[in-house]
Amino acid sequence: MDPSSAVSMSPAVSLLGFAVVIFLLLFLIAKWKWHVFFALLVPILLFGVLPGVQQNNFIDAFETGFGNTLGSIGVVIVLGSIIAEALKHTGAIQVITKSMVNLIGSNRMPLALTLTGFVIGVAIFSDVAYVILNPLVHSAAKSMGVSIAVMSTGLVGALQLTHAIVPPTPGPLAAAALVGADIGKTIIFGSIACLFGSISCWAWGVYVAGPRIKTQASDEFDGSDFEHSEEELPSTISSYMPIVIPIVLIGTQSVVSLVFEEGHILRTIFSYLGWPVIALSVGVWLAYRNIKNTDAREKAKDQWVEAALRTSAMILVVTGLGGSLSAILRGTPAVDFIAMIFTDYGLPTILLPFVIGIIGNLITGSTTVGVITAASLVAPMLGTLGLSPEAAMLAGASGSVIIKYVNSSYFWVCTSLTKLSVADAVFSYGGATLVGGITSFAAVCVMWVLGFI
């Protein structure tokens, strides 16, 4: 490490700063209920006044890390949030859900809803998606004569998994940028991991938790499904396109870069078309084409964009601070010391981001905090750990869903709408996110061992 650019040359000071940041971050959120922005900013600033820290290099690392991270991912996060707003307001979610029901069969509604969650969780925040789908969950449970837990658990778990693991959802998109992961590969292999995880959530709800919970569907949703009438809805193909086309463009760019040499015409074309800013811009255009009435078209000009900006603002600043923390730690000996603990003792290095993701989520209740914290802390260690950026990001993301319980806002959204008791919800939804996260991590480990990531 070059002393002229190092934040600190002292291993003891570096490890102390590392510990202080982690402890204060989790304490300020869990105990004092601080917003994650200040809970992350204050410990980072305190790191800068520790004895032995070179403040000029600390400031350079902070500003460089913040700027570089947002420069690579900021616009993409906003575009993803705009697509989510459009899917919500145009009725595309309704169409996607009905297509899954038609594909799987109305007699397999829990599985159909789980696969719906797997798809739309990629594009829309899980709590918003569940609010939209909740009336259908109740009416389907009532018509099939099953408990609300049987019908909802797979959906609750699947929404959370893709929300945490698969870009272009803002959290995993930010984490991918922090570790330098290829977004196309992350989408492809993250989707594979999430599919296995989602199926395990469905199995937990149908065969384990659901039969043991007796709460029935509420009568207030009897016969109801969605707010949009049939004539206002886009076609099935049009509903999927804002999600599928950006993913295909980004994924194709990654595949083309592996198959063709530098300078090949296809590689040149898809290096631009598969750039996430272009791919998500295409998604926004496709989503806006689904607007059917004049009133919605007027709202789309300002209100949808402003709502998306409000939604993405927290993700942007937290991601930027995560980049700052990563750059600061990279300028200290702490990262090598922590990585060497794993390598010297022969521990599977892929466990480190997974465990950090679990701790971040368990204490703060936030999947976004879990996945960004794991990415921020592991990014400087990748070379020593021998982990690819994709493996590190997906492992941390898998851990960040374990488990959803009483300190999670998503948990309370789902619990209040399904009218489960807290104990039943912890067993059903907490269990689903535990099983789903472990299954997804197992799939990531298999792909890592086989050399795919």
N, C-alpha and C positions, 0 to 999 in steps of 0.2 A: 504494500500500500504506500502510495506517495505521500510523505508527511505534509507536503505543501498543499495538497488538496483534501487531506483527510479531515473528517469532522472530529475524530478523536483517535489517538494511537493507543490509548490505555484500554486493555481488555476489561479491567474491573469497572471503569467508568462506563464503558459501552454496555456491559451486561446489566449494570445498575439502571442505566437509562432505558434499556429494553424492558426490564421488569417494571419500572415506574410507569412507562407508557401503557403497558398491558393492564396493570393493576388499576391505575386511575381511570382508564377508558371504561373498563367493565364496572368499576365501583360507581363512577359518576352517573352512568346510565341506570344501573340496577338499583342503587341506593338513593341517590338524590334526583333521579328522573331527569337528568339534563338531556337536552337535545344532543344527538350524536355529533353534530357539527362542533359544538363547544367541548363535548366530552373527548373528542379526538384532538382538537386544536390546543387546548390547555396543556395536556401532558406533553405534546410535542414541543411547545414553547418552554416548558420546564426542563426538558431535555437540554435545551440550548444554554441554560445557566449552570449546568453541572460543572464542577471543577475539571479542567483538562479538556473541555470542549472548545474548539476553535470557532468562535462565533462568526467570523467572516465566512468560513467554509460551510458552517451550519446554515447560514442565510442563503448562500448560493445553492446548496443542496435543496433547501426548502422550496425556493422559487423555481429552480430548474425542474424538480420533480413534479411540482404542481402544474407548471405550464406545459411540460411535455406530455403529461398524462391527459390533460383536457384537450390539448391540441390534437391528439390522436383519436379521441373518443367522444368529445363533447357534443358535436353536431349530431353524431349517430344516436346518442342517447335521446336527444330531443326528437329526432325523426321517429324513433321507435315509440316514443310516448304519443306522438301525433297519430300514428297508425292505430295505437290502442284506443284512442278517443274515437277515431272514425269507425272502428269495428264495433264499438259499444253503441254508437248513436245510429248507425245505418241498419242495424239488425243482422249483421253478418254472423254474429255469435249464435243467434237463433237458427240461422240456416245451417251452420256447421253442426250444431247439436242435432237437428232433425236429420241431417245426412248420416250422422253416426248411428242414430236410432234405426234408420232405414237399413243401414249396412249390417248392423249387429243383430237387429231384431228387437221389437218392443218387449219381448219376453226376457231379454237380457239387458234391461235398462241400466243396471248398475255398471256393467262393463261398457255399455255405450257412453254413459256419462263419464266414466274414467278416461276413455279414449278421447272424449271431447276435451276434458281437462288437459290431457297430454298435448293436444293440438293448440288450443287457445292460450294455454299458459305460456307459450313461447312469445306471444305478442301482447298480452294484457296482464296487468297486475292481478295476482291471485285473489285478493279480497274483492276487487271490483268484479271479476269474473264470477265469483261465487254469489255475490249479491244479485247479479243478473240471472243466474241459473237457478237460484233458490226456489222460485215458484214451481218450476218444472220438477225439481227434486221432490217436493211435497206431493204434487199431483200424481207423479209416477209411483211414489211409494204407496199412496192411497189406492191407486188403481190396481197395483199388484198385490196389495195386502201384506206388505213387508214393513219392518220398522224403518224409521227415518235413517238410522245408522247404516243399515244394509245399503240403502240407496245413495247415501251421501259420502261415505268414508273413502271410497276409491277416488271420487272426484276431488275431495279435499286434499288427499295426498298427491294426486297427479298434478293438480294445479300448482302446488307448492314446489314439486320437483322441477318441472320445466321452468318455473319462475326463477329458481335458484341456479339451474345448471346450464340451460341452453340459451345462448345469444339468439336474437338480438334483444332479449329482455335486459333492462339496464344493469342489474346487478352482475350477472355473469359476463356481460359485455365489458363492464368496467374492470372486472377481475382479469379477463383475458388481456386487456390492454396493460394492466399493471405487471403481469408476468411476461408479456410479449408473446402470448399464444397466437397461433394462426386461427383466426375466427372461423374460417371454413371448416378446418379439422375439428374445432371445438363444437361446432354445430352438429357435424356428422356423428362424431363419437359420443358427444353429450346426449344426443337424441337416442342413440342405442342404449346407453346406460339408463336414461330416463324411462324408456319403454319397459325395460325389465323392472325398474323400480315401481312404475305405475301399475303393472300387472300384480306385483306383490301387494301394493296398497289395496287393489280391488279384492284380492284373495283374503287379505286381513279383514276387510269389511264384510264380505259375503260369508266367510266360513268361520271366522274367529270372533270378532267384536260384534258384528251386527246381530247374530242370533242370541247373544247374551244381553242385548239392550232392548227394552220393551217400548221405548218412547215411539209413539205413532205420529204420522203426518198430521199437520194442523189443518183444520177445516177452512181456515181463512184463505187457503190457496186452492181450494177444491175447484177443479175445472179450469184453473188458470195456467198460463205458461209464460208468455212474453208480452211486452208492451206494443210491439209492432204488428200491424195488420198484414195479411198475406200480400196485398197489392203493393205495399211499401218495401217489401223485402227484395234484396238482390238475388241473382241466380246462385246456385251452388258453386259453380266455377268462379264466379265473380267474388264470392265470399271468401274462398280459400286463397285467391291470387295474391292479396296484399301480404299474406303470411308466407306462402310457398315460393313466390317468384324471388323475393329478396334472398331467401335461404338458398334457393337453387343457384342464383347468380354468385353468391359468396362461396358456396360449396364448389361450384364449377371452377371458379378461379383457383382454389386450392388444388383441385385435381389436375387442372391444366398445367399449373406451375410444376407439378411433379412429373408429368408425362412429357412435356415439350421443353426443349432447350431455350435458353435466353435468346430473345430476338425473333422467335417464331411468331407468325402473325396471330395465331389464336391466343398465345400467351400475352401478346401486346393488347389485344382486344379485351380479354377478360381481366387483365390487370386493372383496367379502368371500370368495366362493367361490374366486376366483382368487388371493387372498392366499396366498403360498407356505406359510405356517404351516398354513392350513386345507387347502390342496391336498395337502400332504405328510402331514398327519394322516389324511386320507381314504385315502391310499396305504398308510399303516401299518395301518389297519383292514382294508383289502382284502387286504393281505399276510398278516395274522394269521388271516383267514378260511380260508386255505389249509392251516392246521394240521390234520392228519388223526388224530394219535394223542395219547393222554393225556400220555405222557412228554414229547413235544415241546411240548405246551401248558404244562406246568409249567416247562420250561426257558425258554419265551418270556416268562414273567412277569418273570424276573430276569436270567438268563444272557445272553439275546440283547441286552437293553437295556444291560447292563454292558459287553458286548463292543462294542456300537455307541458307547458313551460313550468307551471307550478309543481306538477308532479315530478318533473325531472330535476328541478333545482336542487333538492336535497341530495339526490344521487350524484349530481355534478360536483358539488362542493366536497362531499365526503370522498368521492373518487379522487379529486385533486389532492386532498389532504393525505389520502392513502399513498398517492404517488410521492408526496413530500416525505412521508415517513419512510417509505422504501428507499428513496435516494439518500436520506440521512443515515439509515442503518447500513447502507452499502458503503458508506464512508467510515465505518468503524470495524474493529476486529470481532464484534459480537456475532455477526452472521457466520463467520468461519468457525467460531467456537461452538455454536449451537449445532451447526451441521456436522461437525466432527464427532459430537456425542452420538449421533445416529450411525455414522460410518464406523466409528471405533468399536461400538458395541454390537455391530452387525444388525441393527434394527432396520426394518424395511423403511426406506426414506419416504415412501409415499404416505406413510402414516402421519408425518408431521403436518402437512396442510390439512389433512382430514381431521386430526385432533384439534387444531387451531380453529377450524370452521365449527366444530361441535361446541367448543368452549365459548366462542363468540356468540353463537346463537342461543345456547342454553342460558347464558347470563343476561344477555341483552334482549332476547326475544326477537331479534331482527335477523332475518336471513341475509339481507343486504349487508349488515354489519359483519356477519360471520364470513361471508364469501370475500368481501373486500379486505377484512383484517387478515384472513389467511393468505390472500394474494400479496398484500403489502409486505407481510413479514417473511414470506417464503421467497419472494422474487429475488432478493439479493443473494440467496443461498443456492440457487438452482445449479450453478456450476459445481459446487462442492458436493451437493446432494446427489448429483447425477440424475436429476429429474428433468424431463422435457417440460416446457412451459404448459403444454396441453394437459399432461398428466397431473401436474401440480394444481392447475386451476380446477380441473374436474374433481380431483380428490377433495380440495377445500370446499367446493360447491356442494358435493355430496354430504359432507359433514355439516354444512350450514343449515340443513333442514332438520337435524336431529336435536331435540324433538320440539314440536309445537305444543306449548302448554300455557299456563295462566299468565305468563309475562309477555305473550305474543298477541298483538292486535288482531292478526289473522285468526288465531284461535278463538278470540271472543266474537269476531264477526260470524264465523261458522257456528259456534255454540249458540249464540243468541238467535240466529235465524232458524236453526234446526230445533231449538228448544230442548236440547239435551241438558241434563244436569252436568255440573262441572266434572264430577267423578267419571261419568259415562263418556264425556267428551275427551278427557285425558286418556282414557282407555282406548277409545275409538280413534280419535284424530291424532293424539300423541303417539299411539301405537302405530298408526299408518305411516306417519312421518319417520318414526324410528325404523320400521321395517323397510320402507321405501328408500331411506337414505343409506342404510347398510347394503341393501341389494344393489343400488346404483354404484356404491363404492366398490362392491365386489366385482361388478362388471368393468369398472374403470381399472381395477387391479389386473383383471384378466387381459384386457387390451394392452396394458402397460407391459406385462410380462411377455406377451406375444409380440411386442415391438410395434404395435399399431400407433401408439402415442408415446 
